[in-house]
Amino acid sequence: MENENKEVINLTDEELKEVTGGAGGFFSNKCSYFAKTSCVTRPNCEWKNGKCVDKD
């Protein structure tokens, strides 16, 4: 079945937590799915060794 709704909706971290049922869902590293430009703007993320990781 193909999704015909082409509208893009950008969610905040808090909105995403509500949709996924809370923190700690699919991604063990919350920052892992950000590109470098988004990663460096997130207060809990940092760019290390070519990928976005949680700050220690």
Secondary structure by P-SEA (a helix, b strand, c coil): ccccccbbbbbcaaaaaaaacccccccccccccccaaaaaaccccccccccccccc
